[in-house]
Amino acid sequence: MDRLPAKRPTIALHTLANGVRLLAIPMPQVQSASVGVFLRVGSRDETPLSNGIGHVLEHMAFKGTTSRSVQAINLDAERLGADVNAFTGKDTTGYFMTGLGRHAQQLLRMTADIVLNSTFPDTELQRELDVIRQEAIEYEEDPQDGSSDLLDRAIWGDDPMGMPVIGTVANIEAFTRHDLLRHVQSHYVADKTVVAAAGNFDVDAWVALAGELFAAMPPSAERPVPPAPAKYVGHAMARRFTQVSQVFLNIAYPLAPARPQEMSQQRWRLAAALAANLFGGGMSAPLVDTVREQLGLAYTAHSTIDSGDVWANFVVHAVTTPDKLDALVAATGDLLRAQAATIDPVHLERAKNQLTVSRVRAGERTYATMEQAVEELFASAAAMPMAEAIAMIDDIRAEEVRAVFERMLAHPPALAITGKGASARGARQLAARLVAGAG
């Protein structure tokens, strides 16, 4: 008889009196640990005049605290061999460190200091704003990055979700220390915060320390309102880049949340992930096999799910030359409609195994495990153990995956094209062709 694997320790979730949630995920099979502080705030919480402030704040958080200089912040972590990083997204900001499991409490103290005690010194701010300004210009001049930002505008229009996370150069140049402090007071609050860790560490000691460090974090000044999805608009947009010879294409469809009587949000998100893997998640997937192997229309082509706490979009990305763009879009539309009609059982098996392997591999890495759990906590108020997720993936039926395609194709596509010869008129014509084909 095969020996059954030992049952893995369960995820620990505690909520402090002020609303801060503490998430601990034991991984006794590893020697490392990742520790992070994640806040449910991002560029969607900004206005046109403040767009980009969250990203600036994320940079400035490392420039000094009430007890440590920027040099001490860097050296303290690197003396332990720890990696330090942060990110700003549409709906989440994260600060995290990865090191040895035995240093988990020290990593927590350092991360908490960055989030709770940053001083944003003026001397550092002016220097960092210039660095971020250069980053924004570089990003703006890249046709692939530009295509992603343009797609956000095509999906959400003038809603804050449609604004670039990095912000505008004009805004970046104008931000002051007072602006950063005001943003912290409004959004770095207890009820928006998850303190998390994953790896081989003393869970009880870590949770106790996290409780001490974050017990005094202030709650929101006003009663918190759950975020609502931004309205999908589905525009077709283009931006010409004369210095390149290719065209960068992004097509997106909204994925409306499942109705509670149909399935859980966790199952719906896994069904959507299966749809993306099935359609364009590998060399044998219909999208890649058709447009690359059979038709020679593109070298790069894939599909993915771009999602957050209350939103999700199915995105097809491809890079081609202007003379092949029409044929590429037509083939993509035909393939999408084919999935809405029927799901090939062999490709469903492939997609399930690909998604399972992805979850298993992520479950062997401390940061990926922590990040996945926090994303699920923000999206559905619960972090799903890996074994439960794998069982749910296996249980999802072909009809559930087919319904993902059928429902998303009921909406007009959002389409963004950047590169050589890109034009707004051409983008609108391609989007119209996708819609007409659906009829």
C-alpha positions as a Markdown table, in Angstrom:
| # | Residue | x | y | z |
|---|---|---|---|---|
| 1 | Met | 0.0 | 0.0 | 0.0 |
| 2 | Asp | 1.3 | 3.5 | -0.9 |
| 3 | Arg | 2.0 | 5.6 | 2.1 |
| 4 | Leu | -0.3 | 8.6 | 2.3 |
| 5 | Pro | 1.4 | 12.0 | 2.7 |
| 6 | Ala | 1.2 | 13.5 | 6.1 |
| 7 | Lys | -1.5 | 16.1 | 6.6 |
| 8 | Arg | -0.1 | 19.6 | 6.2 |
| 9 | Pro | -0.7 | 22.1 | 9.0 |
| 10 | Thr | -3.7 | 24.3 | 8.6 |
| 11 | Ile | -3.8 | 27.9 | 7.7 |
| 12 | Ala | -4.2 | 30.2 | 10.7 |
| 13 | Leu | -6.3 | 33.3 | 10.4 |
| 14 | His | -6.8 | 35.8 | 13.3 |
| 15 | Thr | -8.5 | 39.2 | 13.3 |
| 16 | Leu | -7.3 | 41.8 | 15.9 |
| 17 | Ala | -9.8 | 44.1 | 17.7 |
| 18 | Asn | -9.0 | 46.9 | 15.3 |
| 19 | Gly | -9.7 | 44.8 | 12.2 |
| 20 | Val | -6.1 | 43.9 | 11.1 |
| 21 | Arg | -6.1 | 40.3 | 9.9 |
| 22 | Leu | -3.1 | 38.0 | 10.7 |
| 23 | Leu | -2.5 | 35.1 | 8.2 |
| 24 | Ala | 0.0 | 32.4 | 8.9 |
| 25 | Ile | 0.7 | 29.5 | 6.6 |
| 26 | Pro | 3.0 | 26.8 | 7.9 |
| 27 | Met | 5.2 | 25.1 | 5.4 |
| 28 | Pro | 7.4 | 22.7 | 7.4 |
| 29 | Gln | 8.9 | 21.1 | 4.3 |
| 30 | Val | 11.0 | 24.3 | 3.6 |
| 31 | Gln | 13.6 | 26.2 | 5.6 |
| 32 | Ser | 12.7 | 29.7 | 4.5 |
| 33 | Ala | 9.8 | 32.1 | 5.2 |
| 34 | Ser | 8.2 | 35.1 | 3.6 |
| 35 | Val | 6.6 | 37.9 | 5.6 |
| 36 | Gly | 4.4 | 40.6 | 4.2 |
| 37 | Val | 2.1 | 43.4 | 5.0 |
| 38 | Phe | -0.7 | 43.8 | 2.3 |
| 39 | Leu | -3.1 | 46.8 | 2.2 |
| 40 | Arg | -6.3 | 46.8 | 0.2 |
| 41 | Val | -5.5 | 50.1 | -1.5 |
| 42 | Gly | -4.2 | 50.8 | -5.0 |
| 43 | Ser | -4.5 | 53.1 | -7.9 |
| 44 | Arg | -8.3 | 52.7 | -8.0 |
| 45 | Asp | -8.4 | 54.8 | -4.7 |
| 46 | Glu | -6.8 | 57.7 | -6.5 |
| 47 | Thr | -8.2 | 60.6 | -8.5 |
| 48 | Pro | -6.8 | 62.2 | -11.7 |
| 49 | Leu | -4.9 | 64.7 | -9.6 |
| 50 | Ser | -3.5 | 62.1 | -7.2 |
| 51 | Asn | -2.9 | 59.3 | -9.7 |
| 52 | Gly | 0.4 | 57.7 | -9.0 |
| 53 | Ile | 0.7 | 58.7 | -5.3 |
| 54 | Gly | 0.4 | 55.1 | -4.1 |
| 55 | His | 3.3 | 54.1 | -6.2 |
| 56 | Val | 5.4 | 57.0 | -5.0 |
| 57 | Leu | 4.4 | 56.2 | -1.4 |
| 58 | Glu | 5.5 | 52.5 | -1.9 |
| 59 | His | 9.0 | 53.8 | -3.0 |
| 60 | Met | 9.3 | 56.3 | -0.2 |
| 61 | Ala | 8.3 | 53.9 | 2.6 |
| 62 | Phe | 11.9 | 52.5 | 2.4 |
| 63 | Lys | 13.6 | 55.9 | 2.7 |
| 64 | Gly | 13.6 | 56.1 | 6.4 |
| 65 | Thr | 11.5 | 55.5 | 9.6 |
| 66 | Thr | 11.4 | 57.1 | 13.0 |
| 67 | Ser | 14.2 | 54.8 | 14.1 |
| 68 | Arg | 16.1 | 53.8 | 11.0 |
| 69 | Ser | 17.7 | 55.5 | 8.0 |
| 70 | Val | 17.4 | 54.3 | 4.4 |
| 71 | Gln | 20.9 | 52.7 | 4.8 |
| 72 | Ala | 19.9 | 50.9 | 8.0 |
| 73 | Ile | 16.7 | 49.6 | 6.4 |
| 74 | Asn | 18.7 | 48.0 | 3.6 |
| 75 | Leu | 21.6 | 46.7 | 5.7 |
| 76 | Asp | 19.3 | 45.2 | 8.5 |
| 77 | Ala | 17.6 | 43.0 | 5.9 |
| 78 | Glu | 20.7 | 42.1 | 3.9 |
| 79 | Arg | 22.6 | 41.1 | 7.0 |
| 80 | Leu | 20.1 | 38.3 | 7.4 |
| 81 | Gly | 20.4 | 37.5 | 3.7 |
| 82 | Ala | 16.8 | 38.5 | 3.2 |
| 83 | Asp | 15.2 | 39.8 | -0.1 |
| 84 | Val | 13.1 | 42.9 | 0.3 |
| 85 | Asn | 10.5 | 44.2 | -2.2 |
| 86 | Ala | 7.2 | 45.9 | -2.6 |
| 87 | Phe | 4.5 | 46.5 | -5.2 |
| 88 | Thr | 1.6 | 48.7 | -6.0 |
| 89 | Gly | -1.4 | 47.4 | -8.0 |
| 90 | Lys | -4.9 | 48.4 | -8.9 |
| 91 | Asp | -6.4 | 47.4 | -5.6 |
| 92 | Thr | -3.5 | 46.2 | -3.4 |
| 93 | Thr | -0.2 | 47.4 | -2.1 |
| 94 | Gly | 2.3 | 45.0 | -0.6 |
| 95 | Tyr | 5.6 | 45.1 | 1.4 |
| 96 | Phe | 7.4 | 41.9 | 1.9 |
| 97 | Met | 10.7 | 40.1 | 2.8 |
| 98 | Thr | 11.9 | 36.5 | 2.3 |
| 99 | Gly | 14.6 | 34.9 | 4.4 |
| 100 | Leu | 15.3 | 32.1 | 6.7 |
| 101 | Gly | 12.4 | 30.7 | 8.7 |
| 102 | Arg | 14.2 | 31.3 | 12.0 |
| 103 | His | 14.3 | 35.0 | 11.2 |
| 104 | Ala | 10.6 | 35.3 | 10.6 |
| 105 | Gln | 10.0 | 37.5 | 13.6 |
| 106 | Gln | 12.9 | 39.8 | 12.7 |
| 107 | Leu | 11.5 | 40.1 | 9.2 |
| 108 | Leu | 8.1 | 41.0 | 10.6 |
| 109 | Arg | 9.6 | 43.7 | 12.8 |
| 110 | Met | 11.4 | 45.3 | 9.9 |
| 111 | Thr | 8.4 | 45.1 | 7.6 |
| 112 | Ala | 6.1 | 46.5 | 10.2 |
| 113 | Asp | 8.6 | 49.4 | 10.8 |
| 114 | Ile | 8.5 | 50.3 | 7.1 |
| 115 | Val | 4.7 | 50.3 | 6.9 |
| 116 | Leu | 3.9 | 51.9 | 10.3 |
| 117 | Asn | 6.8 | 54.3 | 11.0 |
| 118 | Ser | 8.0 | 55.7 | 7.7 |
| 119 | Thr | 8.8 | 59.4 | 7.8 |
| 120 | Phe | 9.1 | 60.3 | 4.1 |
| 121 | Pro | 12.0 | 62.8 | 4.5 |
| 122 | Asp | 11.8 | 65.7 | 2.1 |
| 123 | Thr | 15.5 | 65.3 | 1.0 |
| 124 | Glu | 14.8 | 61.7 | 0.0 |
| 125 | Leu | 11.5 | 62.6 | -1.7 |
| 126 | Gln | 12.9 | 65.0 | -4.2 |
| 127 | Arg | 15.5 | 62.6 | -5.3 |
| 128 | Glu | 13.1 | 59.6 | -5.5 |
| 129 | Leu | 10.5 | 61.6 | -7.5 |
| 130 | Asp | 13.1 | 62.2 | -10.1 |
| 131 | Val | 13.9 | 58.4 | -10.3 |
| 132 | Ile | 10.1 | 57.6 | -10.5 |
| 133 | Arg | 9.7 | 60.2 | -13.2 |
| 134 | Gln | 12.4 | 58.5 | -15.3 |
| 135 | Glu | 10.6 | 55.2 | -14.6 |
| 136 | Ala | 7.3 | 56.6 | -15.9 |
| 137 | Ile | 8.9 | 58.0 | -19.0 |
| 138 | Glu | 10.6 | 54.7 | -19.8 |
| 139 | Tyr | 7.3 | 52.9 | -19.2 |
| 140 | Glu | 5.4 | 55.4 | -21.4 |
| 141 | Glu | 7.8 | 54.9 | -24.3 |
| 142 | Asp | 7.6 | 51.1 | -24.3 |
| 143 | Pro | 5.0 | 49.9 | -26.8 |
| 144 | Gln | 4.3 | 46.7 | -24.8 |
| 145 | Asp | 3.9 | 48.5 | -21.5 |
| 146 | Gly | 1.9 | 51.1 | -23.3 |
| 147 | Ser | -0.4 | 48.4 | -24.7 |
| 148 | Ser | -1.2 | 47.2 | -21.1 |
| 149 | Asp | -2.0 | 50.7 | -19.9 |
| 150 | Leu | -4.1 | 51.4 | -23.0 |
| 151 | Leu | -6.1 | 48.2 | -22.4 |
| 152 | Asp | -7.0 | 49.4 | -18.9 |
| 153 | Arg | -8.4 | 52.6 | -20.5 |
| 154 | Ala | -10.3 | 50.5 | -23.1 |
| 155 | Ile | -11.7 | 48.3 | -20.3 |
| 156 | Trp | -12.7 | 50.9 | -17.7 |
| 157 | Gly | -12.6 | 54.3 | -19.5 |
| 158 | Asp | -12.3 | 57.3 | -17.2 |
| 159 | Asp | -12.8 | 55.3 | -14.0 |
| 160 | Pro | -9.8 | 55.3 | -11.7 |
| 161 | Met | -9.3 | 51.6 | -12.6 |
| 162 | Gly | -8.4 | 52.8 | -16.1 |
| 163 | Met | -5.6 | 55.1 | -14.8 |
| 164 | Pro | -2.0 | 53.8 | -14.9 |
| 165 | Val | -0.6 | 52.6 | -11.5 |
| 166 | Ile | 2.6 | 54.5 | -12.1 |
| 167 | Gly | 0.7 | 57.8 | -12.5 |
| 168 | Thr | 1.5 | 60.7 | -14.8 |
| 169 | Val | 4.7 | 62.6 | -15.0 |
| 170 | Ala | 3.0 | 65.9 | -14.1 |
| 171 | Asn | 1.5 | 64.4 | -10.9 |
| 172 | Ile | 4.8 | 62.7 | -10.0 |
| 173 | Glu | 6.7 | 66.0 | -10.2 |
| 174 | Ala | 4.1 | 67.8 | -8.0 |
| 175 | Phe | 3.7 | 65.4 | -5.0 |
| 176 | Thr | 4.7 | 66.7 | -1.6 |
| 177 | Arg | 5.4 | 65.0 | 1.7 |
| 178 | His | 2.1 | 66.3 | 2.9 |
| 179 | Asp | 0.3 | 64.4 | 0.1 |
| 180 | Leu | 2.0 | 61.2 | 1.2 |
| 181 | Leu | 1.1 | 61.6 | 4.8 |
| 182 | Arg | -2.6 | 62.3 | 3.9 |
| 183 | His | -2.7 | 59.2 | 1.7 |
| 184 | Val | -1.3 | 57.1 | 4.6 |
| 185 | Gln | -3.8 | 58.5 | 7.1 |
| 186 | Ser | -6.7 | 57.7 | 4.7 |
| 187 | His | -5.7 | 54.3 | 3.5 |
| 188 | Tyr | -3.0 | 52.6 | 5.6 |
| 189 | Val | -5.6 | 51.6 | 8.1 |
| 190 | Ala | -6.4 | 48.5 | 10.1 |
| 191 | Asp | -9.5 | 47.3 | 8.3 |
| 192 | Lys | -7.6 | 47.3 | 5.0 |
| 193 | Thr | -4.6 | 45.4 | 6.3 |
| 194 | Val | -3.5 | 41.8 | 6.2 |
| 195 | Val | -0.2 | 40.8 | 7.9 |
| 196 | Ala | 0.9 | 37.5 | 6.4 |
| 197 | Ala | 3.7 | 34.9 | 6.6 |
| 198 | Ala | 4.3 | 31.5 | 4.9 |
| 199 | Gly | 7.2 | 29.1 | 5.5 |
| 200 | Asn | 8.9 | 27.2 | 8.3 |
| 201 | Phe | 8.5 | 29.4 | 11.4 |
| 202 | Asp | 7.1 | 29.5 | 14.9 |
| 203 | Val | 3.5 | 30.3 | 14.1 |
| 204 | Asp | 2.4 | 31.0 | 17.7 |
| 205 | Ala | 5.3 | 33.4 | 18.4 |
| 206 | Trp | 4.9 | 35.1 | 15.1 |
| 207 | Val | 1.2 | 35.7 | 15.5 |
| 208 | Ala | 1.7 | 37.0 | 19.0 |
| 209 | Leu | 4.3 | 39.5 | 17.8 |
| 210 | Ala | 2.2 | 40.6 | 14.9 |
| 211 | Gly | -0.7 | 41.3 | 17.3 |
| 212 | Glu | 1.6 | 43.5 | 19.4 |
| 213 | Leu | 3.0 | 45.4 | 16.5 |
| 214 | Phe | -0.3 | 46.1 | 14.7 |
| 215 | Ala | -2.7 | 46.4 | 17.7 |
| 216 | Ala | -2.5 | 50.2 | 17.6 |
| 217 | Met | -2.9 | 50.6 | 13.8 |
| 218 | Pro | -5.8 | 53.1 | 13.5 |
| 219 | Pro | -9.1 | 52.0 | 11.8 |
| 220 | Ser | -10.7 | 53.9 | 9.0 |
| 221 | Ala | -12.0 | 57.3 | 10.0 |
| 222 | Glu | -15.3 | 56.5 | 8.3 |
| 223 | Arg | -17.2 | 53.3 | 8.2 |
| 224 | Pro | -15.5 | 51.1 | 5.5 |
| 225 | Val | -17.5 | 50.5 | 2.4 |
| 226 | Pro | -16.8 | 47.2 | 0.5 |
| 227 | Pro | -15.3 | 48.0 | -2.9 |
| 228 | Ala | -17.6 | 47.6 | -5.9 |
| 229 | Pro | -16.5 | 46.6 | -9.4 |
| 230 | Ala | -15.8 | 49.4 | -11.8 |
| 231 | Lys | -18.2 | 49.6 | -14.8 |
| 232 | Tyr | -16.9 | 47.8 | -17.9 |
| 233 | Val | -17.0 | 50.0 | -21.0 |
| 234 | Gly | -15.3 | 47.9 | -23.7 |
| 235 | His | -13.6 | 50.6 | -26.0 |
| 236 | Ala | -11.2 | 50.0 | -28.8 |
| 237 | Met | -8.1 | 52.2 | -28.6 |
| 238 | Ala | -4.7 | 52.5 | -30.4 |
| 239 | Arg | -1.4 | 54.3 | -30.0 |
| 240 | Arg | 1.2 | 54.5 | -32.8 |
| 241 | Phe | 4.9 | 53.9 | -32.0 |
| 242 | Thr | 7.0 | 54.8 | -35.0 |
| 243 | Gln | 10.2 | 53.3 | -33.7 |
| 244 | Val | 9.0 | 49.7 | -33.8 |
| 245 | Ser | 8.1 | 47.3 | -36.6 |
| 246 | Gln | 5.6 | 45.2 | -34.8 |
| 247 | Val | 2.1 | 45.5 | -33.4 |
| 248 | Phe | 1.2 | 44.7 | -29.8 |
| 249 | Leu | -2.4 | 43.4 | -29.4 |
| 250 | Asn | -4.5 | 43.0 | -26.3 |
| 251 | Ile | -8.1 | 41.9 | -26.3 |
| 252 | Ala | -10.1 | 41.7 | -23.1 |
| 253 | Tyr | -13.5 | 40.5 | -22.0 |
| 254 | Pro | -15.1 | 41.0 | -18.6 |
| 255 | Leu | -15.7 | 38.1 | -16.3 |
| 256 | Ala | -18.8 | 38.9 | -14.2 |
| 257 | Pro | -18.8 | 37.2 | -10.8 |
| 258 | Ala | -20.8 | 34.0 | -10.5 |
| 259 | Arg | -24.2 | 34.2 | -8.9 |
| 260 | Pro | -24.1 | 32.8 | -5.3 |
| 261 | Gln | -26.7 | 30.2 | -6.2 |
| 262 | Glu | -24.6 | 28.9 | -9.1 |
| 263 | Met | -21.1 | 28.4 | -7.5 |
| 264 | Ser | -18.7 | 30.0 | -5.0 |
| 265 | Gln | -16.5 | 32.8 | -6.0 |
| 266 | Gln | -13.5 | 30.5 | -5.5 |
| 267 | Arg | -14.9 | 27.9 | -7.9 |
| 268 | Trp | -15.8 | 30.6 | -10.4 |
| 269 | Arg | -12.2 | 32.0 | -10.4 |
| 270 | Leu | -10.8 | 28.6 | -10.8 |
| 271 | Ala | -13.2 | 27.9 | -13.8 |
| 272 | Ala | -12.0 | 31.2 | -15.3 |
| 273 | Ala | -8.3 | 30.3 | -14.8 |
| 274 | Leu | -9.1 | 26.9 | -16.5 |
| 275 | Ala | -10.6 | 28.8 | -19.4 |
| 276 | Ala | -7.5 | 30.9 | -19.9 |
| 277 | Asn | -5.2 | 27.9 | -19.6 |
| 278 | Leu | -7.4 | 25.9 | -22.0 |
| 279 | Phe | -7.5 | 28.6 | -24.7 |
| 280 | Gly | -3.9 | 30.0 | -24.6 |
| 281 | Gly | -1.9 | 28.4 | -21.8 |
| 282 | Gly | 0.7 | 26.4 | -23.7 |
| 283 | Met | 2.1 | 25.5 | -27.1 |
| 284 | Ser | -0.6 | 22.9 | -27.7 |
| 285 | Ala | -3.4 | 25.3 | -26.7 |
| 286 | Pro | -5.9 | 26.2 | -29.5 |
| 287 | Leu | -4.8 | 29.8 | -29.7 |
| 288 | Val | -1.0 | 29.1 | -29.8 |
| 289 | Asp | -1.3 | 26.0 | -32.0 |
| 290 | Thr | -3.5 | 27.8 | -34.5 |
| 291 | Val | -2.0 | 31.3 | -34.8 |
| 292 | Arg | 1.6 | 30.3 | -34.4 |
| 293 | Glu | 2.1 | 26.7 | -35.6 |
| 294 | Gln | -0.6 | 26.4 | -38.2 |
| 295 | Leu | -1.0 | 29.9 | -39.6 |
| 296 | Gly | 2.3 | 31.6 | -38.7 |
| 297 | Leu | 0.5 | 34.8 | -37.6 |
| 298 | Ala | 2.5 | 35.5 | -34.4 |
| 299 | Tyr | 5.4 | 34.3 | -32.4 |
| 300 | Thr | 4.0 | 35.5 | -29.1 |
| 301 | Ala | 0.4 | 34.6 | -28.2 |
| 302 | His | -1.2 | 33.6 | -24.9 |
| 303 | Ser | -4.3 | 34.2 | -22.8 |
| 304 | Thr | -4.5 | 34.9 | -19.1 |
| 305 | Ile | -6.8 | 36.1 | -16.3 |
| 306 | Asp | -6.1 | 39.6 | -15.0 |
| 307 | Ser | -8.0 | 39.8 | -11.7 |
| 308 | Gly | -8.2 | 41.5 | -8.3 |
| 309 | Asp | -10.5 | 41.5 | -5.4 |
| 310 | Val | -13.9 | 42.3 | -7.1 |
| 311 | Trp | -12.9 | 42.3 | -10.8 |
| 312 | Ala | -11.5 | 39.9 | -13.4 |
| 313 | Asn | -10.9 | 40.1 | -17.1 |
| 314 | Phe | -10.0 | 37.4 | -19.7 |
| 315 | Val | -7.1 | 38.8 | -21.7 |
| 316 | Val | -5.6 | 37.6 | -25.0 |
| 317 | His | -2.1 | 39.1 | -25.8 |
| 318 | Ala | -0.2 | 38.7 | -29.0 |
| 319 | Val | 2.6 | 40.4 | -31.0 |
| 320 | Thr | 2.5 | 40.4 | -34.8 |
| 321 | Thr | 3.3 | 42.5 | -37.8 |
| 322 | Pro | 0.8 | 45.0 | -39.3 |
| 323 | Asp | 0.1 | 42.9 | -42.4 |
| 324 | Lys | -1.0 | 39.9 | -40.2 |
| 325 | Leu | -3.1 | 41.8 | -37.7 |
| 326 | Asp | -6.5 | 41.4 | -39.4 |
| 327 | Ala | -6.0 | 37.6 | -39.8 |
| 328 | Leu | -4.8 | 37.2 | -36.2 |
| 329 | Val | -7.9 | 39.0 | -34.8 |
| 330 | Ala | -10.2 | 37.0 | -37.1 |
| 331 | Ala | -8.6 | 33.7 | -36.0 |
| 332 | Thr | -8.7 | 34.6 | -32.4 |
| 333 | Gly | -12.4 | 35.4 | -32.6 |
| 334 | Asp | -13.2 | 32.1 | -34.4 |
| 335 | Leu | -11.3 | 30.2 | -31.7 |
| 336 | Leu | -13.1 | 32.0 | -28.8 |
| 337 | Arg | -16.5 | 31.3 | -30.3 |
| 338 | Ala | -15.5 | 27.6 | -30.8 |
| 339 | Gln | -14.8 | 27.3 | -27.0 |
| 340 | Ala | -18.2 | 28.9 | -26.2 |
| 341 | Ala | -19.8 | 26.2 | -28.3 |
| 342 | Thr | -18.0 | 23.2 | -26.9 |
| 343 | Ile | -15.1 | 22.3 | -24.8 |
| 344 | Asp | -12.7 | 19.6 | -26.0 |
| 345 | Pro | -12.2 | 17.0 | -23.2 |
| 346 | Val | -8.5 | 16.5 | -24.0 |
| 347 | His | -7.8 | 20.2 | -23.7 |
| 348 | Leu | -9.8 | 20.4 | -20.5 |
| 349 | Glu | -7.7 | 17.6 | -19.1 |
| 350 | Arg | -4.6 | 19.5 | -20.2 |
| 351 | Ala | -5.8 | 22.8 | -18.6 |
| 352 | Lys | -6.7 | 21.1 | -15.3 |
| 353 | Asn | -3.3 | 19.4 | -15.1 |
| 354 | Gln | -1.5 | 22.7 | -16.0 |
| 355 | Leu | -3.4 | 24.6 | -13.4 |
| 356 | Thr | -2.8 | 21.9 | -10.8 |
| 357 | Val | 0.9 | 21.9 | -11.4 |
| 358 | Ser | 0.9 | 25.7 | -11.2 |
| 359 | Arg | -0.7 | 25.6 | -7.8 |
| 360 | Val | 1.6 | 22.8 | -6.6 |
| 361 | Arg | 4.7 | 24.7 | -7.7 |
| 362 | Ala | 3.5 | 27.9 | -6.1 |
| 363 | Gly | 2.8 | 25.9 | -3.0 |
| 364 | Glu | 6.5 | 25.0 | -2.8 |
| 365 | Arg | 7.5 | 28.7 | -2.8 |
| 366 | Thr | 6.9 | 30.8 | 0.3 |
| 367 | Tyr | 6.2 | 34.1 | -1.3 |
| 368 | Ala | 3.9 | 32.6 | -4.0 |
| 369 | Thr | 2.0 | 30.7 | -1.3 |
| 370 | Met | 1.6 | 33.9 | 0.8 |
| 371 | Glu | 0.6 | 36.1 | -2.1 |
| 372 | Gln | -2.0 | 33.5 | -3.4 |
| 373 | Ala | -3.5 | 33.3 | 0.1 |
| 374 | Val | -3.8 | 37.1 | 0.5 |
| 375 | Glu | -5.3 | 37.5 | -3.0 |
| 376 | Glu | -8.0 | 34.9 | -2.0 |
| 377 | Leu | -8.6 | 36.5 | 1.3 |
| 378 | Phe | -9.3 | 39.9 | -0.4 |
| 379 | Ala | -11.4 | 38.3 | -3.1 |
| 380 | Ser | -13.5 | 35.8 | -1.1 |
| 381 | Ala | -12.7 | 36.4 | 2.6 |
| 382 | Ala | -11.0 | 33.0 | 2.8 |
| 383 | Ala | -7.7 | 31.5 | 1.8 |
| 384 | Met | -8.1 | 28.1 | 0.2 |
| 385 | Pro | -5.7 | 25.3 | 1.3 |
| 386 | Met | -3.9 | 23.8 | -1.7 |
| 387 | Ala | -5.4 | 20.3 | -1.4 |
| 388 | Glu | -8.9 | 21.9 | -1.5 |
| 389 | Ala | -8.0 | 24.0 | -4.5 |
| 390 | Ile | -6.7 | 21.0 | -6.4 |
| 391 | Ala | -9.8 | 18.9 | -5.6 |
| 392 | Met | -12.0 | 21.8 | -6.8 |
| 393 | Ile | -10.0 | 22.1 | -10.1 |
| 394 | Asp | -10.5 | 18.4 | -10.7 |
| 395 | Asp | -14.2 | 18.7 | -10.0 |
| 396 | Ile | -15.0 | 21.6 | -12.4 |
| 397 | Arg | -17.1 | 20.4 | -15.4 |
| 398 | Ala | -16.7 | 21.2 | -19.1 |
| 399 | Glu | -20.0 | 23.1 | -19.0 |
| 400 | Glu | -18.7 | 25.5 | -16.3 |
| 401 | Val | -15.7 | 26.3 | -18.4 |
| 402 | Arg | -17.8 | 26.7 | -21.6 |
| 403 | Ala | -20.1 | 29.1 | -19.7 |
| 404 | Val | -17.1 | 31.3 | -19.0 |
| 405 | Phe | -16.5 | 31.8 | -22.7 |
| 406 | Glu | -20.2 | 32.2 | -23.5 |
| 407 | Arg | -20.8 | 34.8 | -20.8 |
| 408 | Met | -17.7 | 36.9 | -21.7 |
| 409 | Leu | -18.5 | 36.9 | -25.4 |
| 410 | Ala | -21.9 | 38.4 | -24.6 |
| 411 | His | -20.0 | 41.7 | -24.0 |
| 412 | Pro | -18.2 | 43.8 | -26.6 |
| 413 | Pro | -14.4 | 43.3 | -26.5 |
| 414 | Ala | -12.0 | 45.9 | -25.1 |
| 415 | Leu | -9.2 | 46.2 | -27.6 |
| 416 | Ala | -5.8 | 48.0 | -27.4 |
| 417 | Ile | -3.2 | 48.1 | -30.2 |
| 418 | Thr | 0.1 | 49.8 | -30.0 |
| 419 | Gly | 3.0 | 49.8 | -32.4 |
| 420 | Lys | 3.7 | 50.3 | -36.1 |
| 421 | Gly | 0.7 | 51.7 | -38.0 |
| 422 | Ala | -1.7 | 51.5 | -35.0 |
| 423 | Ser | -4.8 | 53.7 | -35.5 |
| 424 | Ala | -8.0 | 54.3 | -33.5 |
| 425 | Arg | -10.0 | 53.7 | -36.7 |
| 426 | Gly | -8.3 | 50.4 | -37.3 |
| 427 | Ala | -8.8 | 49.3 | -33.7 |
| 428 | Arg | -12.5 | 50.1 | -33.9 |
| 429 | Gln | -12.8 | 48.1 | -37.1 |
| 430 | Leu | -11.1 | 45.1 | -35.5 |
| 431 | Ala | -13.4 | 45.2 | -32.5 |
| 432 | Ala | -16.4 | 45.5 | -34.7 |
| 433 | Arg | -15.3 | 42.5 | -36.6 |
| 434 | Leu | -15.0 | 40.5 | -33.4 |
| 435 | Val | -18.6 | 41.5 | -32.4 |
| 436 | Ala | -20.0 | 40.8 | -35.9 |
| 437 | Gly | -18.4 | 37.4 | -35.9 |
| 438 | Ala | -20.1 | 36.5 | -32.7 |
| 439 | Gly | -23.5 | 37.0 | -34.4 |
